[in-house]
């Protein structure tokens, strides 16, 4: 089973445990993000991702992150269960999945836009609104520039990708001409 699927199952279980309550879940997310930050540190990430590090050391490091965030018992128990199941390395991915679940409950979704050139705010807004109408959600758009696209853009939303790049169109034409 894919680690993303496992992380998503843990995130769904946590959301359900918190009563499917968006406001409560959003507060708990802050505490989980503190745990995710421990992974982002050089030494913390090494310890928590290592399969050979003692579980007690991992538990102590996670407890430190939870203490820094003043996490409540629900989050502490959740992190303990994940850690005891040997899934400590999945915690950052679980946090990401949990945030996506909260956004979905709020009727929001994040999208990533990659364009050949920098787009102005009006163009980004137009793309975001159009995606919002298609998906029936409020779209938060993050953008980057990749000159290799030659022209156009690529939008990634969840498991979907819309590729309107000139590079892909040229490649498709070349494949059709070869057949």
N, C-alpha and C positions, 0 to 999 in steps of 0.2 A: 504494500500500500504506500502511496506517495506520502512524503512527509508533510506536504501542504494539506492533504486531506486529513491527516492525523491532527495537525495544528488546528484546522478548521473545526474538527469535531470537538476538540477541547474548548475552543472559543465559544462554540454554540452551547456546550454544556454549561460554561460559566455564565453566559447570558441568560440561559434558562434558570440557573440557580439563583441569579439575582432578580428573578421574577419578571424577565423580559422588560424591565424598566429602564428606559433610555437614560433618564436623569441619574439614577443610581449607578448604572453601568458607566456613564461618562466620568463620574467621580472616581470609580474604581480603576478606570483606564489610566488615570494619572499615576496611581500607585504602581500599576503594571509597567508604565513607561519608565519609572525609576529603576525597576528590575532590568528592563531592556538597556538602560544606560550603563548598568554594571557590565553587561556583555560588551558594550562599546569600548570600555577601557581595555587597554592592551593586556594587562595581567588578569583582570577579571574575566575577559573573554577566553583567554587561554585555559584558565581553571575550569570555567563552566562548560566549555565545549569539549574538554578532554575526557575521553572514556576511562582513563587510568587514574584520574584524580579521585581521592577518597570522597564518598558522598557527604561525610560530615563537614568537610571543607567547603563543598558546594553549598550545603545547607547554611553554613555560617555566613558565606558571602551573600547569598540570597536574603538572609535575615537582615544583614546590614542594609541592603538596598530597600527592603520593606520598612525597616526602622526609619530610614532617611525620609521616606514618603509618608510616614504615619499611616501605613496601610491598616485596614481593619481586619477582623478575624476571617471574613469570607475570602479575601484575597490571600491572606497568609495560608489558610487551609488549602486553597486552590494550588498555590505555588508548591506547597509541601507535597500534595498528591502528585503533581506533575513530576516533581523531582524524585519522589520515591518510586515512580513508575519508570525511572531511567530516561525521562524525556526532557531533562533540563535544557539541553541544547536547542530544543524546539521553542522555548519561551519567547524569543523575539518574534518568531513567526506566528505564534499564538496571539501575541499582542497585536500584530498587524491584522490578523483575521478578526480579532475581537473588535478592533476599531472599524473594520469594514462592516461588520454585523451591526454595530451601533449606527453607522452612517445609513445603512439600508433601512433600519427601523425609523430613522428620521427622514427618509425619502431623499437621501443624498447619495452621491457616488463620486469617486475621484477618477479623473482621466488624465492620461499623460499624452501631451502633444509634442511630436518631434517634427520640426519644419526645416526646410533648406535654408531659410533666412529668418531673421528675427521678425516676429509679428507684432504689430502694435496692439494696444489694449482693446481697441474697437474690433479688430479682427478676431482676437481671442474670445471676446465677449460674444461675437456672432456665432463662432463655432460652438462655444459652450451652450448658448441658448438653443441652437439647432439640435445638439446632442440631447439636451434636456427635454426637448419636445419629443424626440424619438424614444428616449428611455423613460419618459414620464417621471423624471427625477431632477433634483437640482444638482448640476454638475460643477464640481470644483476642478479647474483645469490647471495643470502644472505643465510648463513648456520648456523645451530645450531646442537648441539649434544643432543640426547635423548637415554640413554642406555636402556630404556624400549623396544626399538624396537628390541633388541637382535642382529640384523644384518640387512644389507641392508639400504634402505633409502626411504623417502617420499618426493616428490616434489610437491609443490602447485604453480600453475601458474594461476592467475585470478580465474576463477570459476572451474578450473580443478585441479584434484589431481591424481598423479601417485604414487601408493603405492607398492613399491618393497621391503617392510620390511619382515624380517623373521617372526616376530610376526604375521602379517596378514596372511602369507602363512600357518603358523601352525594353526591359528584359522579357516581358510578356510578348511583345511584338517580335523580338528576335526568336523566341521559342516557336511562335506560330510560323514564322518564315522558314525555320529549319525543318518543319514537318511538311 
